[in-house]
């Protein structure tokens, strides 16, 4: 039982580090969701970027900050950037794309555990 608690504590700490990185990089409307029905990810972070340059910069920052973690990303230089790291899915949108795709509605059954407006 202690092992499960330890794993959850480490993942929550990792999420906090990712959120801090996103806040420092000036991303907005950050939501952290607990994914119950996803076989690959335990949590999802959704946030809004002000520019494509900002989206590219966060990839470099996360790679630098978390060098020992396996990171995959898709959508560089587009209005929707996906990052997968340590069982966490990060979806970064421009404002227009976030409104258009409305990704939160797909995950309507997931619990929002943090919201940074």
Secondary structure as the mmCIF struct_conf table of DSSP 4:
data_model
#
loop_
_struct_conf.conf_type_id
_struct_conf.id
_struct_conf.beg_label_comp_id
_struct_conf.beg_label_asym_id
_struct_conf.beg_label_seq_id
_struct_conf.end_label_comp_id
_struct_conf.end_label_asym_id
_struct_conf.end_label_seq_id
HELX_RH_AL_P HELX_RH_AL_P1 UNK A 2 UNK A 24
TURN_TY1_P TURN_TY1_P1 UNK A 25 UNK A 26
STRN STRN1 UNK A 28 UNK A 34
BEND BEND1 UNK A 36 UNK A 37
BEND BEND2 UNK A 39 UNK A 40
BEND BEND3 UNK A 42 UNK A 42
STRN STRN2 UNK A 43 UNK A 49
BEND BEND4 UNK A 50 UNK A 50
HELX_RH_AL_P HELX_RH_AL_P2 UNK A 52 UNK A 65
TURN_TY1_P TURN_TY1_P2 UNK A 66 UNK A 68
BEND BEND5 UNK A 69 UNK A 69
STRN STRN3 UNK A 71 UNK A 74
TURN_TY1_P TURN_TY1_P3 UNK A 76 UNK A 77
BEND BEND6 UNK A 78 UNK A 79
STRN STRN4 UNK A 80 UNK A 85
TURN_TY1_P TURN_TY1_P4 UNK A 86 UNK A 87
STRN STRN5 UNK A 88 UNK A 94
HELX_RH_AL_P HELX_RH_AL_P3 UNK A 95 UNK A 101
HELX_RH_AL_P HELX_RH_AL_P4 UNK A 103 UNK A 106
TURN_TY1_P TURN_TY1_P5 UNK A 107 UNK A 109
BEND BEND7 UNK A 110 UNK A 110
STRN STRN6 UNK A 111 UNK A 116
#
